[in-house]
Amino acid sequence: MSRAAGRIATFALSIGLFACGFHLRGEAHYAFATLFLNPTPALPLTTELKRSLEGIGSAKLVASAASAEAVLQVNSVEDSKQILSLSGGGKVAEYLLTKRVLFRVHDNDGKDWLPTAEVLVRRSYTYSDTEALAKEAQEQRLWREMQTDSVQQIVRRLQAAKKPAA
């Protein structure tokens, strides 16, 4: 009896997962067949973006803009760190980290697949002078996570890109 109940429970959970729209992340599908990633500026973000596009996409990365159907231009990447709050003694209690990426996808004629778009990722963390080394490590981890989040958002937006009207 317990074996049958287990099967029924597993079946019910499976139906629940599929009914809510859950599915594993598969290969990314783009409206373009070839893509050139403009390496200017050469930043860690563009390196991670290239690796991500090579790993999961249906589009082939090419070595020159002339042979690409679409060109991904990363215009700027800005990182900022701001004081979010102060303690009663006037010392920093919390910081806000912000990563802002501006990018555009266009064809060789300058027509936009995606007009200039912004990806904005923010994280806050508490700070304490007594735990300075641990907080520094936490900050570096947050910057890496923010970069990964930025890359994932750009890839998702590339999937939504539409071919420019002729």
N, C-alpha and C positions, 0 to 999 in steps of 0.2 A: 504494500500500500504506500509506503514512504517513497519508493522508487517512482511510482506513478505520480505522486504529488510533486516530486522534484522535477519531473519532466514537464508537468503542467506549469509549474512556476517558471521554469526556464523559457518555455514557449511564450508565456504571458509577458515576461520581461523583454524578450526579443521583439514581440509585436509592439510593445511600448516604445522601444528604441527606434524602430523603423517608422512608426506612426508619427513621431515627433520630427522626422526629417534627418535624423542622425545618419551620417555616412563617413567613412574614412576619407581623409584627404588623399586624393589621387593626383594624377598628372594634370598640370595646368594647361588649359587650352586657350590659345590666342587667335585673334582674327588675322594675324600676319604669320607668314611662314618663316621669315628671317628677320633678325633683329641685330642692330649694332648698338653696343653700349659705349657711348662716348666716355672715354676715361678721364676727361677733364672735369673737375679736378680729380686727380688720383688720390682717393681717400680710402680708408678701411671700409667705408660703407659701399663704395663701388666694387671693391674686391668681393665682399660678401654677397652683393647683389648679383655679380657675375656668376659666382658659385651656385647661388640659388637658382638662377635662370638656367644654367647648364644642367642642373640636377632634376628639376621637376617640370620643365616646360616642353610644350609641343613645338615651339619655335626654335630654330637653329640660330645660335649666335655666330655672326660672321665677323671677319677681321676688318672690313672697311664699310664705310657708310654708303659708298656707291653700289655695293652689292646687296644692300639690305632693303627690305620692304618698309621697315620702320626703324627709326633712330630714337633711342632713349637718351635724353640729355639731362644729366643731373646738374642743375644750375648752381645750387648752393646747399651746403650743409652747415647749420649753425648749432653749436652747443652752448647753453648758458646755465649758470648756477646762480640762484638768487636766495637771499635769506627770506624764509617764509615766516618765521616767528622768532621772538626773543624770549628768554627766560625772565623771571622777575629781577634777576641781578644784571640784566642787560647783555647776557651772553647769548650766542646763537643757540636756539633750541631745535630748529627745523630748517632744512634746505629744500628748495624746489629745483629739480633738474629738468631742462627742456631741450629737446632735439627737434629742429625744424629743417625739413628737407623740401626744396623746391625742385620739381622736375617737369619735363615735357616730353611727349612722344610725337614725332612728326615724320613725314616722308621726305624724300630727297628734294621735293619741290617746295618744302616748307609748310605744307598743309598739315594741320593737326589731327593726329589720331586721338591724342589727349592734350587739351590746352594746358598751359602751365598750372600745375596743381601743387598743393602743399600737404605734406604729412607732418603732423605735430604730435609728438609723444612727450608726456610729462610724467615724472615720478617725484614723490616727496619722501624724505626720510628724516628721522630724528637724529640729532647730533649731541654728543657729550664729549667734553674735553678729556674726561677720564677714560674714554674708550676710543681715542683718536685713531689708533691703528685699525681697529675693527670697523670703525665707521668709514675709513678710507677704503678698505676692502669692499665694504658694502656699496659705496659710491661707484667703484669701478665695475662691480657686478651689475649695478643698475644701468650704467652707461652701455655695457654690452647687451643687456636685455632690451634697452631702448633701440639700439641699432638693429637688432634682430627683428623687433616689432616694426620698425620703419621699413625694412626690406620686405617683410611679409605684406605690409599694407601696399607697397608699390607693386608687388607681384599681383595682388588681388585687383588693383586698379588696372594693371596691364590686361588682365583677363576681361575687363569690361570695356576696353578700348574698341572703338568702331572705326572702320575704314573711312577716310575722308571722302566727301562727295567729290565726284569728278568735275 
